[in-house]
Amino acid sequence: MSSPITRPVLIIGGSGIVGAKAAQTLRQLHPELPIAIGGRDLTKAMSVAEPLGNATAVMIDLGRNDLGQDEISSYSAVAVFVKDDTLNSMKYAQAHGLPYLSVSSGVFEVGPEMALAIRRPESAPILMASNWLAGAATFPALQVARDFRAIDHISITVVLDEEDMGGPAAFADFQRLTESAPNPLLLKDGRWNWAKGEDAKRKFIDIDGTEVEANAYSPLDVLSLSTATNARSIHFDLVYGVSASRRKGEAFSTEIAIELSGELSSGKQARRRLDIVHPHGQAPLTALHVALGIERLLGLSGGAPVKPGLYLPDLLMDPDNVVDRMKEFGALFYQK
């Protein structure tokens, strides 16, 4: 079946490791969907676009309000894989009424994006998908949370292998979010706090039984989960080092551990842990969740095209469907 979308989805940063993977995933999900790979290096963008089929390469200048595009350029959506400090990509999407998705902002720096969305609420649907791997922890956590009547604590610990960083843009994001950011945001006993001292570090038992040190981190998962579950405490931690698979002498993997405690629907107190592993690292999961976000914004899955507004991923997509797609694309789930 041919795609009902005739204008290309513009993927800014689409020639990077994760951006290119997202384009490939989008092509796998929608073989006829037009795609435009946007970047500063046109030759590099062309090398990604050509194997996709029905794809073009475009030069992007984030320093310009028009992104360096001429008047005849026309797109169906804009997805951004780089940190756009100018927000010109978002302004462009708003000016043209295009769905917009971004993945590179920390909790401490979403203010400018939110203000721009609030200023022009009817201009475009804005999906702030800067959750961990664009939602790979949020949706499984929400699925587990359905078993609980009341949630005391949600703890998410993610393992990023030091060999699984990705390209220069991803490394720049990591440095900014871990070194330049203020203290991470967490919810503790119903109150929001900026993690300091003992709250900012903890020991974590990895999937293979190894004890490692985790540091507090705050992607947008803490916002999604707090509003969706009404949990009293939410803590998100990052382990940056060696993944369990590499300790066994294998290639790096990416790992997500989700722990929930509280009162089940039956009235019984319980604690649940879910481990998620993707043996090919973080890129496939990030790419998948961005692709799912784009198809939902365009109305290619899950309902009609999304109306203008400001959204977190869990407001647009069903956890069961997302988890099923994660498994389909190679994620392994281990319930404890």
C-alpha positions in Angstrom: 0.0 0.0 0.0 1.4 3.4 -0.9 1.8 6.0 1.9 -0.8 8.7 2.2 2.0 11.1 3.0 3.4 12.7 -0.2 5.8 15.2 1.4 9.1 13.9 3.0 9.7 13.7 6.7 12.8 15.9 7.4 15.2 14.2 9.7 17.8 16.8 10.9 20.9 14.9 12.0 19.8 12.0 9.8 23.3 11.3 8.7 24.5 10.5 12.2 24.6 7.0 13.6 21.2 7.1 15.4 19.6 9.5 12.9 20.5 7.2 10.0 19.2 4.2 12.0 15.9 6.0 12.6 15.6 6.7 8.9 16.2 3.0 8.2 13.6 2.0 10.8 11.1 4.4 9.4 11.6 3.0 5.9 11.1 -0.5 7.3 7.8 0.5 8.9 6.7 2.5 5.9 8.3 1.5 2.7 6.7 4.2 0.6 7.1 7.2 3.0 9.2 10.0 1.5 12.2 10.9 3.7 14.7 13.8 3.6 18.0 13.4 5.3 19.1 16.8 6.6 22.6 17.7 7.7 25.5 20.1 7.4 27.5 17.7 5.1 25.4 17.1 1.9 27.7 14.3 0.7 27.3 12.4 4.0 23.5 12.9 3.9 23.4 11.6 0.4 25.2 8.4 1.5 22.4 7.7 3.9 19.5 8.8 1.6 20.5 6.8 -1.5 20.2 3.3 -0.1 16.8 4.1 1.5 14.9 4.7 -1.7 12.4 7.5 -2.1 14.7 9.7 0.0 16.6 12.9 -0.7 19.5 14.7 1.0 19.2 18.4 2.0 21.6 20.9 3.5 20.5 22.3 6.8 21.6 25.5 8.4 20.3 25.7 12.0 21.6 29.3 12.2 18.8 30.5 9.8 15.1 30.7 10.5 14.4 29.0 7.2 17.0 26.3 7.9 18.5 27.3 4.6 15.5 25.9 2.7 14.1 27.6 -0.4 10.5 28.5 -0.8 9.6 25.4 -2.7 10.8 23.0 0.0 7.9 21.2 1.6 7.9 18.6 4.4 5.4 16.6 6.4 7.2 16.5 9.7 10.5 17.5 11.3 12.5 15.2 13.6 15.7 16.6 15.2 18.6 14.4 16.4 20.9 17.2 17.4 20.7 19.8 20.1 19.3 22.9 18.3 20.3 25.8 20.6 18.6 28.2 18.3 15.3 26.4 18.2 15.1 27.4 14.6 14.0 23.9 13.7 11.1 24.2 16.0 10.2 27.6 14.7 10.3 26.4 11.2 7.9 23.5 12.1 5.6 25.9 13.8 5.7 28.4 10.9 4.7 25.6 8.4 2.3 23.8 10.7 4.5 20.6 10.8 4.6 18.0 13.5 7.9 18.3 15.4 9.9 15.8 17.5 13.1 16.4 19.5 15.2 14.0 21.5 18.2 16.0 22.9 17.0 18.1 25.8 17.5 17.4 29.5 14.8 18.3 32.1 16.8 21.4 33.1 16.7 22.9 29.6 13.2 22.3 28.3 12.0 25.8 29.3 12.7 27.5 25.9 11.0 24.7 24.0 8.0 24.8 26.3 7.7 28.6 26.1 7.8 28.5 22.3 5.1 25.9 22.3 2.9 27.8 24.8 3.4 31.0 22.8 2.0 29.3 19.6 -0.2 26.5 20.9 -2.3 26.1 17.7 0.7 26.1 15.3 1.9 22.5 15.4 2.1 19.3 17.4 5.3 19.3 19.4 6.5 16.0 20.7 9.2 16.4 23.4 10.7 12.9 23.2 13.9 13.4 25.2 13.0 10.5 27.4 15.7 7.8 27.7 16.2 6.4 24.2 13.1 8.4 23.2 10.8 6.3 25.4 12.4 2.9 25.8 12.2 3.0 29.6 8.9 5.0 30.0 6.6 2.6 28.1 7.6 -0.7 29.7 7.5 1.1 33.1 3.9 2.2 32.4 3.0 -1.3 31.4 4.3 -2.7 34.7 2.6 0.1 36.6 -0.9 -1.1 35.5 -0.6 -3.9 38.1 -0.4 -1.4 40.9 -3.2 0.4 42.7 -0.7 2.8 44.4 3.0 3.2 43.6 5.4 4.1 46.3 8.6 4.1 44.3 9.8 3.9 40.7 13.5 3.4 40.1 14.9 3.2 36.6 18.6 2.4 36.1 20.1 2.4 32.6 23.5 1.1 31.5 25.2 2.9 28.7 28.3 1.1 27.5 31.3 3.5 26.9 31.7 1.8 23.5 28.1 2.6 22.6 28.1 6.4 22.6 27.4 6.9 19.0 28.6 9.9 17.0 30.0 13.3 17.9 26.6 14.8 18.4 25.6 12.1 20.9 28.8 12.6 22.8 28.3 16.4 22.9 24.8 15.7 24.3 26.2 13.3 26.9 28.8 15.8 28.1 26.3 18.6 28.3 23.7 16.5 30.2 26.2 15.0 32.6 28.9 17.6 33.1 27.2 21.0 32.4 23.8 20.3 33.9 22.7 21.2 37.4 21.8 18.5 39.9 19.4 15.9 38.4 15.7 16.1 39.2 14.0 13.4 41.2 10.7 13.0 43.1 11.1 12.0 46.7 8.2 11.4 49.1 5.9 13.5 46.9 8.3 16.4 46.6 10.5 17.4 43.7 14.2 17.7 44.6 17.5 18.3 42.8 19.6 15.3 43.7 22.7 16.0 45.8 25.1 14.0 47.9 23.8 10.5 48.8 20.7 11.0 46.7 22.8 11.4 43.6 24.6 8.1 43.9 23.7 4.5 44.6 24.9 0.9 44.3 23.1 -1.1 41.6 23.1 -4.8 40.9 23.3 -5.3 37.2 21.5 -8.0 35.3 24.5 -10.4 35.7 24.7 -9.9 39.4 27.6 -7.4 39.3 27.5 -4.4 41.7 28.2 -1.1 40.0 27.8 2.5 40.9 25.0 4.5 39.3 24.6 8.2 39.2 21.4 10.2 39.3 20.2 11.4 35.9 17.1 13.1 34.7 15.8 12.6 31.2 12.1 13.4 30.6 11.1 10.0 31.9 10.8 11.5 35.4 8.1 13.9 34.1 6.2 11.3 32.0 6.1 8.8 34.9 5.2 11.3 37.6 2.1 12.6 35.7 1.1 9.1 34.5 1.4 7.1 37.7 1.2 9.5 40.6 4.1 7.6 42.2 5.4 9.2 45.4 9.1 8.7 44.5 10.8 8.5 41.2 14.6 8.0 40.8 16.4 7.7 37.5 20.1 6.6 37.4 22.7 6.1 34.8 25.6 3.6 34.8 28.3 4.6 32.2 30.9 2.0 31.7 30.9 -1.7 30.8 27.7 -3.5 30.0 27.0 -7.0 31.3 27.4 -8.5 27.8 30.9 -7.0 27.4 31.9 -8.3 30.8 31.3 -11.7 29.2 33.6 -10.9 26.3 30.7 -10.2 23.9 29.8 -7.0 22.0 28.3 -4.1 24.0 24.6 -4.0 24.8 22.2 -1.5 26.3 20.4 -2.3 29.5 17.3 -0.8 31.3 16.3 -2.0 34.8 12.8 -0.9 35.9 11.9 -1.4 39.6 8.4 -0.6 41.0 7.1 -1.0 44.6 3.7 -0.4 46.1 0.3 -1.8 46.5 -1.0 -4.2 43.8 -4.6 -4.1 42.6 -5.2 -7.1 44.8 -4.2 -5.0 47.9 -0.9 -6.9 48.4 2.4 -5.0 48.8 4.8 -6.0 46.1 8.1 -5.1 44.4 8.6 -5.8 40.7 11.8 -5.6 38.5 11.9 -5.7 34.8 15.2 -5.9 32.9 15.4 -5.0 29.2 18.4 -5.7 27.1 19.1 -4.9 23.5 22.1 -6.8 22.3 22.9 -4.2 19.6 23.1 -1.2 21.9 21.1 1.9 22.3 20.8 3.0 18.6 18.1 0.5 17.5 15.8 1.4 20.5 16.2 5.1 20.0 15.6 4.8 16.3 12.5 2.7 16.8 10.9 5.1 19.3 11.5 8.1 17.1 10.1 6.2 14.1 7.0 5.3 16.2 6.7 8.9 17.3 6.8 10.2 13.7 4.3 7.7 12.5 1.9 8.6 15.3 2.3 12.3 14.7 1.4 11.8 11.0 -1.5 9.5 11.8 0.1 6.5 10.1 -0.6 4.4 13.2 -2.8 4.6 16.4 -5.3 7.2 15.2 -5.7 10.4 13.2 -2.9 12.9 12.7 -2.1 14.5 16.0 -3.6 18.0 16.6 -1.4 21.0 17.6 -0.3 20.9 21.2 2.6 20.0 23.5 3.1 16.3 24.1 5.2 13.8 26.0 5.5 10.4 24.2 3.2 8.6 26.6 0.4 10.9 25.8 0.3 9.7 22.2 1.2 6.0 22.2 -0.1 2.9 23.9 2.5 1.1 26.1 1.3 -2.4 25.0 1.9 -1.5 21.3 5.2 0.1 21.9 6.5 -2.8 24.0 5.4 -5.3 21.4 7.4 -3.3 18.8 10.4 -3.2 21.1 10.3 -7.0 21.2 9.8 -7.2 17.5 12.9 -5.1 16.9 15.2 -7.2 19.1 14.7 -6.1 22.7 14.8 -8.9 25.3 12.6 -8.7 28.5 13.3 -10.4 31.8 10.8 -10.2 34.6 11.9 -10.7 38.2 
